[in-house]
Amino acid sequence: MINCKLSSLMGERKILKISDVVNATGINRNTLTALYYDRAIRIELSVADKLCKYFDCNMNDLFEYTDDENEEQ
């Protein structure tokens, strides 16, 4: 399973509102909301690129992979 850590990144940087990220990046609010609440099904690479540039991070900071099979055992 891939988890989005957008809410953690925002918290670490004391960004309180999704609208602040919307205004700074131009990413659609619905897209950011889905990522923030970890409900996104897919993400365009251009969106990931904008978020990595905005937060000055890499994909490993933005997303986390966990093995579902190991969690269920």
N, C-alpha and C positions, 0 to 999 in steps of 0.2 A: 504494500500500500504506500502511496506517496502522499505525504501531508504537507500542507502549505504553512509556513511559519510567519506569514505576514503580520498577524496580530502580535507575535513576540517581537518582531523587528520594530514595529511601531511603538510598542511599549518600551523597549530598550532605548529608543531615541526620543521618547516622550512626545510622540505624535499622537494627539488625542482624537483626532477626527479623520475619518476616511476622506472627507471632503478636502482636507489639506493635501492628501496624496493625489486625489482627482485633479485639483487645481495645478499641482506641480508637474504632473505627468501627462495629463490629458487622457488618461485611461478611463473608460466608462465606469460609472459608479457601481452599476450592477455587477460588473466583472470584479471590481475590487471588493465589493461586499461578499461575493461568493468565495473569493480567495481568503478574505479575512476570517470568515466563519468556517473555512475549510470544507466548503460544499461544492467547489468547482469540479466539473467533470473533465474539462480540458482547458488548456491555456495556449494562446498563440505565443510563438517565440518572441514576437515584437513586444508583447506585454511583459514577458519575463525580462527582456532586455531593458525596457524602460524602468522596471522596478529595481533591477540590479544597479543600474546607473544612479537612480534616485537614492537608494540606500547605500551605495558604494559597497556592494557585497557581491558574492558569486552565487551560482545556483545552489550550492550546498548550504548556504546561509538561508536561502529562500524556501527550499524544499528539502524534505527528509524522507528517505525510503526506509520502510520497515517491512520485514518479512512476515506476512500474515500467517503462514503455516507455523512458524515458530511460536507466535503469540497464542495460537489456539491450543497448543499442546500443554 
